[in-house]
Amino acid sequence: MVLSLALLAPLVSGCPSKQGPSPEELAAIIDNKLEVAARMRLNNKLSDAEEIFKWVIEQDDTRAAAWYGLGEVRFEQDNQTEAGQLFQKAVAMAPTDRDAQAALGRFHAAAGDHKAAVQALAIAYGDALEDPKVALAYGISLRESGDLANAEKILREVAEEDEFIEHVYTELGDVLRAQKRTDDALRAYLKAQKLHASDRRAQAGGALIYEEQGRFKYAADAWSLYIRMDCCTEYSKTVAQVKLKELEAKEQAAIDAAAEGDTGDATP
């Protein structure tokens, strides 16, 4: 009997271990799952992404990416209160994490708090442009907060890095128009129209510049094209369509005045 037990001992010790993954293996699994969850969120698979982010937090609650990832899910679900709390938690946990700061900055910008957005996006931007989309958000918030000089600097950097990013030239046009640099602003808006024909804001910006320059025929044509692109929004009804009527009235008045002048010259 003793001999039999001795013979069985090696077999028992050789049974497969039921221990979980090593810390290194778990870290690799978490990294992979965070990437998968981020892709799911971008593809609007919010419930699936939420489950993964929560699983990561259960495994390792020091992962800032899981907290701000869950925050982005909550933001997409219109739960702004919890989203803000999750972004703040991620930043408190990893204050130098550029992705966490970018998420918080975008959240503040969406809420209209551009001064807070600038603070977060400045950290996300870092010392030099790395992510053009983050830099674009930074430039927009700088403009919204009134820092036109730095907004122009950042937006020009974005345009040089990737001119095809949508709205960069429109945003630059807005910055230049706010600085009363109408010729430069018009060039920016025309560039935006060339690169993105469907950019309604670029069309509106060009129309405003033409009107400021007294080029009413060009302004009317630009507003007319804008209205064909956007017939029914509040901006179209209260701004674009109103301005087009005013410009058409001015143009008709000029035609009538010219006609009266010609008639006057022909009268003996």
MARROKE-286801 format. One line per 2 residues: number of its first residue (from 0); their letters; for each residue x, y, z of N, C-alpha, C, O, CB. Coordinates in steps of 0.2 Angstrom, whole numbers. Glycine has a CB too. Layout:
REM MARROKE-286801
NUM> A> X/Y/Z/X/Y/Z/X/Y/Z/X/Y/Z/X/Y/Z; ...
//
This chain:
REM MARROKE-286801
0> MV> 4/-6/0/0/0/0/4/6/0/3/11/-3/-5/0/6; 10/6/4/14/12/4/17/13/-3/18/18/-5/20/11/9
2> LS> 19/7/-6/22/8/-13/17/11/-18/19/15/-22/24/1/-15; 11/9/-17/6/12/-22/5/19/-21/5/23/-26/-1/8/-21
4> LA> 5/21/-15/5/29/-14/11/32/-17/10/38/-19/4/30/-7; 16/29/-16/23/32/-18/23/33/-26/25/38/-29/29/28/-16
6> LL> 20/28/-29/20/28/-36/15/33/-39/15/36/-44/18/21/-39; 9/34/-35/4/39/-37/6/46/-36/4/51/-39/-2/38/-33
8> AP> 11/48/-31/13/54/-30/15/59/-36/13/64/-36/19/54/-25; 20/56/-40/22/60/-46/16/62/-51/16/67/-54/27/56/-50
10> LV> 11/57/-51/5/59/-55/1/64/-52/-2/68/-56/1/52/-56; 0/64/-46/-4/70/-43/0/76/-44/-3/81/-45/-5/68/-35
12> SG> 6/76/-42/10/83/-43/10/85/-50/11/91/-51/17/82/-40; 9/81/-55/9/83/-62/3/85/-65/2/87/-71/12/77/-66
14> CP> -2/86/-61/-9/88/-63/-8/95/-65/-4/99/-62/-14/88/-58; -12/97/-70/-12/104/-73/-13/109/-67/-18/108/-63/-17/105/-79
16> SK> -10/115/-67/-11/120/-62/-17/124/-64/-19/125/-69/-5/125/-61; -21/126/-58/-27/130/-59/-26/137/-58/-30/141/-57/-33/127/-55
18> QG> -19/139/-57/-18/146/-56/-19/150/-62/-19/148/-68/-10/147/-54; -21/157/-61/-23/161/-66/-16/164/-70/-11/161/-68/-26/167/-64
20> PS> -17/168/-74/-11/171/-78/-6/175/-73/-8/177/-68/-13/175/-84; 0/175/-75/5/179/-72/3/186/-72/-1/188/-77/12/177/-74
22> PE> 6/190/-68/5/198/-69/7/200/-75/3/205/-78/9/201/-63; 12/198/-78/14/200/-85/9/198/-90/7/202/-95/21/197/-87
24> EL> 7/192/-90/2/189/-94/-5/193/-94/-8/195/-99/0/182/-93; -7/194/-87/-13/198/-86/-13/205/-89/-17/208/-92/-15/198/-79
26> AA> -7/208/-88/-6/215/-91/-7/215/-99/-9/220/-102/1/218/-89; -4/210/-102/-4/209/-109/-12/208/-111/-14/211/-116/0/204/-112
28> II> -15/204/-108/-22/203/-109/-26/209/-108/-31/211/-113/-25/198/-104; -25/213/-103/-28/220/-102/-27/224/-108/-31/228/-110/-26/223/-95
30> DN> -21/225/-110/-19/229/-115/-23/228/-122/-26/232/-125/-11/229/-117; -23/221/-123/-27/219/-129/-35/221/-128/-38/223/-133/-26/212/-130
32> KL> -37/219/-122/-44/221/-121/-46/228/-122/-51/230/-124/-47/218/-115; -41/232/-119/-43/240/-120/-43/242/-127/-47/246/-129/-37/243/-116
34> EV> -38/239/-131/-39/241/-138/-45/238/-142/-48/242/-146/-33/237/-142; -47/232/-140/-54/230/-143/-59/234/-141/-64/236/-145/-55/223/-140
36> AA> -60/236/-134/-65/240/-132/-65/247/-135/-71/250/-137/-64/241/-124; -59/250/-136/-59/257/-139/-62/256/-146/-65/261/-149/-52/259/-140
38> RM> -60/251/-150/-63/250/-157/-70/249/-157/-74/252/-161/-60/244/-160; -73/245/-152/-80/244/-151/-84/251/-150/-89/252/-153/-81/239/-146
40> RL> -81/255/-146/-84/261/-144/-84/265/-151/-89/269/-152/-80/265/-139; -79/266/-154/-79/269/-161/-84/267/-166/-87/270/-170/-72/269/-164
42> NN> -85/260/-165/-90/257/-170/-97/257/-167/-102/254/-169/-88/250/-171; -98/261/-161/-105/262/-158/-107/256/-155/-113/255/-154/-110/264/-163
44> KL> -103/251/-153/-105/245/-149/-104/246/-142/-99/244/-139/-101/239/-152; -108/251/-139/-107/254/-133/-107/249/-127/-103/249/-122/-111/259/-132
46> SD> -112/244/-128/-113/239/-122/-107/235/-122/-105/233/-116/-120/235/-123; -105/232/-128/-99/228/-128/-93/231/-125/-89/228/-121/-98/225/-135
48> AE> -92/238/-127/-86/241/-124/-87/242/-117/-82/242/-113/-86/248/-128; -93/244/-115/-94/245/-107/-92/239/-103/-89/239/-98/-101/247/-106
50> EI> -94/233/-106/-93/227/-102/-85/226/-101/-83/224/-96/-96/221/-106; -81/227/-107/-74/226/-107/-71/231/-102/-66/229/-98/-71/227/-114
52> FK> -73/237/-103/-70/242/-98/-71/241/-91/-66/241/-87/-72/249/-100; -77/238/-89/-79/236/-82/-74/230/-80/-72/230/-75/-86/235/-82
54> WV> -73/226/-85/-69/220/-83/-62/222/-82/-59/219/-77/-69/215/-89; -60/226/-86/-53/229/-84/-52/232/-78/-47/231/-74/-50/234/-90
56> IE> -57/236/-76/-57/240/-69/-57/234/-64/-54/235/-58/-63/244/-69; -61/229/-65/-61/224/-59/-54/220/-59/-52/218/-53/-66/219/-61
58> QD> -51/220/-64/-44/216/-64/-39/221/-62/-34/219/-58/-43/214/-71; -39/227/-64/-34/232/-62/-37/239/-62/-37/242/-68/-28/231/-67
60> DT> -39/242/-57/-42/248/-56/-37/254/-57/-39/260/-56/-46/249/-50; -31/253/-58/-26/258/-59/-25/260/-67/-22/265/-68/-19/256/-56
62> RA> -29/257/-71/-29/258/-78/-33/264/-80/-39/264/-80/-31/252/-82; -30/270/-81/-33/276/-83/-37/275/-89/-43/278/-90/-28/282/-83
64> AA> -35/271/-94/-38/270/-100/-45/267/-100/-49/269/-103/-34/266/-105; -46/263/-95/-52/260/-93/-57/265/-91/-63/265/-92/-51/254/-88
66> WY> -55/269/-86/-59/274/-83/-61/279/-88/-67/281/-89/-56/278/-77; -57/282/-92/-59/287/-97/-62/284/-103/-67/287/-107/-53/291/-100
68> GL> -61/277/-105/-64/274/-110/-72/273/-108/-76/274/-112/-61/267/-111; -73/271/-101/-80/270/-99/-83/277/-99/-89/278/-100/-80/267/-92
70> GE> -79/283/-97/-82/289/-98/-84/291/-105/-89/294/-105/-77/294/-95; -80/289/-110/-83/291/-117/-89/287/-119/-93/289/-122/-77/289/-122
72> VR> -90/281/-116/-96/277/-117/-102/281/-114/-107/281/-117/-95/270/-114; -101/283/-108/-106/287/-104/-108/293/-108/-114/295/-108/-104/288/-97
74> FE> -103/296/-111/-104/302/-114/-108/301/-121/-113/305/-122/-97/306/-117; -107/295/-124/-111/294/-130/-118/292/-128/-122/292/-132/-107/288/-134
76> QD> -118/289/-122/-125/287/-119/-129/293/-116/-134/292/-113/-124/282/-114; -126/299/-117/-129/306/-114/-129/306/-107/-134/309/-104/-136/306/-117
78> NQ> -125/302/-104/-125/302/-96/-119/307/-95/-113/305/-93/-124/295/-93; -120/313/-95/-114/318/-95/-111/319/-88/-105/320/-87/-117/325/-97
80> TE> -116/318/-83/-113/318/-76/-108/313/-74/-103/314/-72/-119/318/-71; -110/307/-76/-105/301/-74/-99/302/-79/-94/300/-77/-109/295/-75
82> AG> -100/304/-85/-95/304/-90/-89/309/-87/-84/307/-87/-97/307/-96; -92/315/-84/-87/320/-81/-83/317/-75/-77/318/-75/-91/326/-80
84> QL> -87/313/-71/-84/310/-65/-78/305/-67/-73/305/-64/-89/307/-61; -80/301/-72/-75/296/-75/-69/299/-78/-63/297/-77/-78/291/-80
86> FQ> -70/305/-82/-64/308/-85/-60/311/-79/-54/311/-79/-67/314/-90; -63/314/-74/-59/317/-69/-55/312/-65/-50/313/-63/-64/321/-64
88> KA> -58/306/-64/-55/301/-60/-49/298/-64/-44/297/-61/-60/295/-59; -50/298/-71/-44/295/-75/-38/300/-75/-32/298/-74/-46/295/-82
90> VA> -40/307/-75/-35/312/-75/-31/313/-68/-25/314/-67/-38/319/-77; -35/312/-63/-33/312/-56/-28/306/-55/-23/306/-51/-38/312/-51
92> MA> -29/300/-58/-25/294/-57/-19/295/-62/-14/292/-60/-29/288/-60; -19/298/-67/-14/299/-72/-14/306/-75/-15/306/-81/-14/293/-78
94> PT> -11/311/-71/-12/318/-74/-8/319/-80/-9/324/-83/-10/322/-68; -3/315/-81/1/316/-87/-1/312/-93/2/312/-98/9/315/-86
96> DR> -6/308/-92/-8/304/-98/-12/308/-103/-17/311/-102/-13/298/-95; -9/309/-109/-11/313/-114/-18/311/-117/-22/316/-118/-7/314/-120
98> DA> -19/305/-117/-26/303/-119/-32/304/-114/-37/306/-116/-26/295/-121; -30/303/-108/-35/305/-103/-36/313/-103/-42/314/-102/-32/303/-96
100> QA> -31/317/-103/-32/324/-104/-36/326/-110/-40/330/-110/-26/328/-103; -35/323/-115/-38/324/-122/-46/323/-121/-50/326/-123/-36/320/-128
102> AL> -47/317/-118/-54/315/-116/-58/320/-112/-63/322/-113/-55/308/-113; -54/322/-107/-57/327/-102/-58/334/-106/-63/337/-105/-53/328/-96
104> GR> -53/336/-110/-53/342/-114/-59/342/-118/-63/347/-119/-47/343/-117; -60/337/-122/-66/336/-127/-73/337/-123/-77/340/-125/-66/330/-131
106> FH> -73/334/-117/-79/334/-113/-80/341/-111/-86/344/-111/-78/330/-107; -75/345/-109/-76/352/-107/-78/356/-113/-83/360/-112/-70/355/-103
108> AA> -75/355/-118/-77/359/-124/-84/358/-126/-88/362/-128/-72/357/-130; -86/351/-126/-93/350/-128/-98/353/-123/-104/355/-125/-94/342/-128
110> AG> -96/354/-117/-100/358/-112/-100/365/-112/-103/369/-109/-98/355/-105; -96/368/-117/-95/375/-118/-90/378/-113/-89/384/-113/-101/378/-117
112> DH> -86/374/-109/-81/377/-104/-75/377/-107/-71/372/-106/-81/373/-97; -73/382/-112/-67/381/-116/-61/383/-112/-55/381/-114/-68/386/-122
114> KA> -62/387/-107/-56/388/-103/-53/382/-99/-47/380/-99/-57/394/-97; -58/378/-97/-56/371/-94/-53/367/-99/-49/363/-98/-62/368/-90
116> AV> -56/367/-105/-54/363/-111/-47/364/-113/-43/360/-114/-59/364/-117; -46/371/-113/-39/373/-115/-34/370/-110/-28/368/-112/-38/381/-115
118> QA> -35/370/-103/-30/368/-98/-29/360/-99/-23/358/-99/-33/369/-91; -34/356/-101/-33/349/-102/-30/348/-109/-26/344/-109/-40/346/-101
120> LA> -32/351/-114/-30/350/-120/-23/352/-121/-19/350/-125/-34/353/-126; -21/357/-117/-14/359/-117/-9/354/-115/-4/353/-118/-12/365/-113
122> IA> -11/350/-110/-7/344/-108/-7/339/-113/-2/335/-114/-10/342/-101; -13/338/-116/-14/332/-121/-10/334/-127/-7/330/-130/-21/332/-123
124> YG> -9/340/-129/-5/343/-135/2/342/-133/6/339/-138/-7/350/-136; 4/343/-127/11/343/-125/16/348/-128/13/354/-129/14/336/-128
126> DA> 22/346/-129/27/351/-132/26/352/-139/29/357/-142/34/349/-130; 24/348/-143/23/348/-150/17/344/-153/15/339/-149/30/346/-153
128> LE> 15/345/-159/10/342/-162/11/334/-162/16/332/-165/8/345/-168; 7/330/-160/7/323/-160/1/320/-164/2/316/-168/9/320/-154
130> DP> -5/322/-161/-11/320/-164/-15/326/-167/-17/330/-163/-15/316/-158; -15/326/-174/-18/332/-177/-25/333/-174/-28/339/-174/-18/331/-184
132> KV> -29/328/-173/-36/329/-171/-36/332/-164/-41/336/-162/-40/322/-171; -32/330/-159/-31/333/-153/-29/341/-153/-32/345/-150/-26/329/-148
134> AL> -24/342/-158/-22/349/-159/-28/353/-162/-28/359/-160/-16/349/-164; -32/350/-166/-37/354/-169/-42/356/-163/-44/362/-163/-41/350/-174
136> AY> -44/351/-159/-48/353/-153/-45/358/-149/-49/362/-146/-50/346/-149; -39/358/-148/-35/363/-144/-36/370/-147/-37/375/-144/-28/361/-143
138> GI> -35/370/-154/-35/376/-157/-42/379/-157/-43/385/-156/-33/375/-164; -47/375/-157/-54/377/-157/-55/380/-150/-58/386/-150/-59/372/-159
140> SL> -53/377/-145/-55/379/-138/-51/386/-137/-53/390/-133/-53/374/-133; -45/386/-140/-41/393/-139/-45/398/-142/-45/404/-139/-34/392/-142
142> RE> -47/397/-148/-51/402/-151/-58/404/-147/-59/410/-146/-54/400/-158; -61/399/-145/-67/400/-141/-66/404/-135/-70/408/-132/-71/394/-140
144> SG> -60/403/-132/-58/406/-126/-55/413/-127/-54/417/-122/-53/402/-122; -54/415/-133/-52/422/-135/-44/422/-136/-42/428/-137/-54/426/-129
146> DL> -41/417/-136/-33/417/-137/-32/416/-144/-30/411/-146/-30/412/-133; -33/421/-148/-33/421/-155/-26/419/-158/-25/416/-163/-36/427/-159
148> AN> -21/423/-155/-14/422/-158/-12/414/-157/-9/412/-162/-9/426/-154; -13/411/-151/-11/405/-150/-16/400/-154/-13/395/-157/-11/403/-143
150> AE> -22/402/-155/-26/397/-159/-24/397/-166/-24/392/-169/-34/400/-159; -22/403/-169/-19/403/-176/-13/399/-176/-12/395/-181/-18/410/-178
152> KI> -9/399/-171/-2/396/-172/-4/388/-172/-1/384/-176/2/397/-166; -8/386/-168/-10/379/-167/-13/376/-174/-12/371/-176/-14/377/-161
154> LR> -18/380/-176/-22/378/-182/-18/378/-188/-19/374/-192/-28/383/-183; -13/383/-188/-8/382/-194/-4/376/-194/-2/373/-199/-4/389/-194
156> EV> -2/374/-188/2/368/-187/-2/362/-189/1/358/-193/4/367/-180; -8/362/-188/-12/356/-190/-13/356/-197/-13/351/-200/-20/357/-186
158> AE> -14/362/-200/-15/362/-208/-9/360/-211/-9/357/-216/-17/369/-210; -3/362/-208/3/360/-211/4/352/-211/7/349/-215/9/364/-208
160> ED> 2/349/-205/3/342/-204/-2/338/-208/0/333/-211/2/341/-197; -8/340/-209/-13/337/-213/-19/342/-215/-23/343/-211/-16/331/-209
162> EF> -18/344/-221/-23/349/-223/-30/346/-224/-35/350/-225/-20/353/-229; -30/340/-225/-37/337/-226/-41/335/-220/-47/333/-221/-35/330/-230
164> IE> -38/337/-214/-43/336/-208/-48/341/-209/-47/347/-210/-38/338/-202; -54/339/-208/-60/343/-209/-61/349/-204/-60/347/-198/-67/339/-209
166> HV> -62/354/-207/-64/360/-203/-57/364/-201/-58/370/-198/-67/359/-196; -51/362/-202/-46/365/-200/-45/372/-203/-44/377/-200/-39/361/-201
168> YT> -46/373/-210/-46/379/-213/-52/383/-211/-51/390/-211/-45/378/-220; -58/380/-210/-63/384/-208/-62/388/-201/-64/393/-200/-70/380/-208
170> EL> -59/384/-197/-58/386/-190/-52/392/-191/-53/397/-187/-55/381/-185; -47/391/-195/-42/396/-196/-46/402/-199/-44/408/-197/-37/393/-201
172> GD> -50/401/-203/-54/407/-206/-57/411/-201/-57/417/-201/-59/405/-212; -61/407/-196/-64/411/-191/-59/415/-186/-61/420/-184/-68/406/-186
174> VL> -54/412/-185/-49/415/-181/-46/422/-184/-46/427/-181/-43/411/-179; -45/421/-191/-42/427/-195/-48/432/-196/-46/438/-195/-40/425/-202
176> RA> -54/430/-196/-59/435/-197/-60/439/-190/-62/445/-190/-66/432/-199; -60/435/-185/-60/438/-178/-55/444/-177/-55/448/-173/-60/433/-173
178> QK> -49/443/-181/-44/447/-180/-44/453/-186/-39/457/-186/-37/444/-181; -50/453/-189/-51/458/-195/-46/457/-200/-45/462/-204/-50/465/-192
180> RT> -43/452/-201/-39/450/-207/-43/447/-212/-42/441/-214/-33/446/-205; -47/451/-216/-52/448/-220/-49/445/-226/-52/439/-228/-57/454/-222
182> DD> -44/447/-229/-41/444/-235/-38/437/-233/-40/432/-237/-36/448/-238; -35/437/-228/-32/430/-226/-38/426/-224/-37/420/-225/-27/431/-220
184> AL> -43/428/-221/-49/424/-219/-52/421/-225/-54/415/-225/-54/428/-214; -53/425/-230/-56/423/-236/-52/418/-239/-55/413/-242/-57/429/-241
186> RA> -46/418/-239/-41/413/-242/-42/406/-239/-42/401/-242/-34/415/-242; -43/407/-232/-44/401/-228/-50/398/-229/-51/391/-230/-43/402/-221
188> YL> -56/402/-230/-62/399/-231/-62/396/-238/-65/390/-239/-68/404/-231; -59/399/-243/-59/396/-250/-55/390/-250/-57/385/-254/-56/401/-255
190> KA> -50/389/-246/-46/383/-246/-50/378/-243/-50/372/-245/-40/384/-242; -54/379/-238/-58/374/-235/-64/372/-240/-65/366/-240/-62/377/-228
192> QK> -67/376/-243/-72/375/-248/-69/370/-254/-72/365/-256/-75/381/-252; -63/371/-256/-59/367/-261/-58/360/-258/-59/355/-262/-53/370/-263
194> LH> -56/360/-252/-54/353/-249/-60/349/-247/-60/343/-247/-49/354/-243; -65/353/-245/-71/349/-242/-78/353/-245/-80/358/-242/-72/349/-234
196> AS> -80/351/-251/-85/355/-254/-92/355/-250/-96/360/-251/-87/352/-261; -93/351/-245/-99/350/-241/-98/354/-235/-103/354/-231/-100/343/-240
198> DR> -93/358/-234/-92/362/-227/-96/368/-228/-94/373/-231/-84/363/-226; -102/368/-224/-106/373/-225/-104/379/-221/-105/385/-223/-113/371/-221
200> RA> -100/378/-215/-97/384/-212/-92/388/-216/-92/394/-215/-94/381/-205; -88/384/-220/-84/388/-224/-87/392/-229/-85/398/-231/-79/383/-228
202> QA> -93/389/-232/-97/393/-237/-100/399/-233/-100/405/-236/-103/389/-239; -102/399/-227/-105/404/-223/-100/409/-222/-101/415/-222/-108/402/-217
204> GG> -94/407/-220/-88/411/-218/-86/416/-224/-85/422/-224/-82/408/-216; -86/413/-230/-84/416/-236/-89/421/-238/-88/427/-240/-83/412/-242
206> AL> -96/420/-237/-101/424/-238/-101/431/-234/-102/436/-236/-108/421/-237; -99/429/-227/-99/435/-222/-93/440/-224/-93/446/-224/-97/432/-215
208> IY> -87/437/-227/-82/441/-229/-83/445/-235/-82/451/-235/-75/436/-230; -86/442/-240/-88/446/-246/-93/451/-244/-92/457/-247/-92/441/-251
210> EE> -97/450/-239/-102/456/-237/-98/461/-234/-99/467/-235/-107/453/-233; -93/459/-229/-89/464/-226/-85/468/-231/-84/474/-230/-85/461/-221
212> QG> -83/465/-236/-79/469/-241/-83/473/-246/-81/476/-251/-75/464/-245; -90/472/-245/-94/476/-250/-95/473/-257/-98/476/-261/-92/483/-251
214> RF> -93/466/-257/-94/462/-263/-101/459/-263/-101/453/-262/-88/458/-265; -106/462/-264/-113/460/-262/-115/454/-267/-118/450/-265/-118/465/-262
216> KY> -113/455/-273/-115/450/-278/-112/443/-276/-115/438/-276/-113/452/-285; -105/443/-274/-102/437/-272/-105/434/-266/-106/428/-265/-94/438/-271
218> AA> -107/439/-261/-110/437/-255/-117/433/-256/-118/428/-253/-111/443/-250; -121/436/-261/-127/433/-262/-126/427/-265/-130/422/-264/-131/438/-267
220> DA> -122/426/-270/-121/419/-273/-118/414/-268/-121/408/-268/-115/420/-279; -114/416/-263/-112/412/-258/-117/410/-253/-118/404/-252/-106/415/-254
222> WS> -122/414/-251/-127/413/-247/-132/408/-251/-135/404/-248/-131/419/-244; -133/409/-257/-138/405/-261/-135/398/-261/-139/393/-261/-138/408/-268
224> LY> -129/397/-262/-126/390/-262/-126/387/-255/-128/381/-255/-118/391/-264; -125/391/-250/-126/389/-243/-133/386/-242/-134/381/-239/-124/394/-238
226> IR> -138/390/-244/-145/388/-243/-147/381/-247/-151/377/-245/-150/394/-245; -144/381/-253/-145/374/-256/-142/368/-253/-144/363/-253/-142/375/-264
228> MD> -136/370/-249/-133/364/-245/-137/363/-238/-137/358/-235/-126/366/-243; -140/369/-236/-144/368/-229/-150/373/-230/-150/379/-229/-139/371/-223
230> CC> -156/369/-231/-162/373/-232/-166/375/-225/-169/379/-225/-166/369/-236; -164/370/-220/-169/370/-215/-167/371/-208/-171/371/-203/-173/364/-215
232> TE> -160/372/-207/-158/373/-200/-160/380/-197/-162/384/-201/-151/371/-199; -159/381/-191/-161/387/-188/-156/393/-191/-158/398/-192/-160/387/-180
234> YS> -150/391/-192/-145/396/-195/-147/398/-202/-147/403/-204/-138/393/-195; -149/393/-205/-151/394/-212/-157/399/-212/-157/404/-216/-153/388/-216
236> KT> -162/398/-208/-168/401/-208/-167/409/-205/-170/413/-208/-174/398/-204; -163/409/-200/-163/415/-196/-157/420/-199/-157/426/-197/-162/414/-189
238> VA> -152/417/-202/-146/420/-204/-145/420/-212/-146/425/-215/-140/418/-201; -144/414/-215/-143/414/-222/-148/416/-226/-147/421/-231/-141/407/-224
240> QV> -154/414/-225/-160/416/-229/-162/424/-228/-164/427/-233/-166/412/-228; -161/426/-222/-162/433/-221/-157/437/-225/-159/442/-228/-162/435/-213
242> KL> -151/435/-224/-145/439/-227/-146/439/-235/-145/444/-238/-138/437/-225; -148/433/-238/-149/433/-245/-154/438/-247/-154/441/-252/-151/426/-247
244> KE> -160/438/-244/-165/443/-245/-163/450/-245/-164/454/-249/-171/442/-241; -159/452/-240/-156/458/-239/-152/460/-245/-152/466/-248/-153/459/-232
246> LE> -147/456/-247/-143/457/-252/-146/457/-259/-144/461/-263/-137/451/-252; -151/453/-260/-155/454/-266/-159/460/-267/-159/463/-272/-160/448/-267
248> AK> -161/463/-261/-164/469/-261/-159/475/-262/-161/479/-266/-168/470/-254; -153/474/-260/-148/479/-261/-146/479/-268/-146/484/-272/-142/478/-257
250> EQ> -146/473/-271/-144/473/-278/-149/475/-283/-148/479/-288/-143/465/-280; -156/474/-281/-161/477/-285/-161/484/-284/-163/488/-289/-168/474/-283
252> AA> -160/487/-278/-160/494/-278/-155/497/-282/-156/503/-285/-159/496/-270; -149/494/-282/-143/497/-286/-145/497/-294/-143/501/-297/-137/493/-285
254> ID> -148/491/-296/-151/491/-303/-156/496/-304/-155/500/-310/-154/484/-304; -160/497/-300/-165/503/-301/-162/509/-301/-164/514/-305/-171/502/-295
256> AA> -157/511/-297/-154/517/-296/-150/519/-303/-150/524/-306/-149/518/-290; -147/513/-305/-143/514/-312/-148/515/-317/-147/519/-322/-139/508/-313
258> AE> -154/512/-317/-159/513/-323/-162/520/-322/-163/523/-328/-164/508/-322; -163/523/-316/-165/529/-316/-160/534/-318/-162/540/-321/-167/531/-309
260> GD> -154/533/-317/-148/537/-319/-148/538/-327/-147/543/-329/-142/535/-316; -149/532/-330/-149/532/-337/-154/535/-340/-154/539/-345/-149/524/-340
262> TG> -160/535/-337/-166/538/-339/-165/546/-339/-167/550/-343/-172/536/-335; -162/548/-333/-161/555/-332/-156/558/-337/-157/564/-339/-158/556/-325
264> DA> -151/554/-339/-146/557/-344/-149/558/-350/-148/562/-354/-140/552/-344; -155/553/-352/-158/554/-359/-163/559/-359/-165/561/-364/-161/547/-360
266> TP> -165/562/-353/-170/567/-353/-167/574/-355/-162/576/-352/-174/568/-346; -170/577/-360/-168/584/-362/-168/589/-357/-166/595/-358/-172/586/-368
//
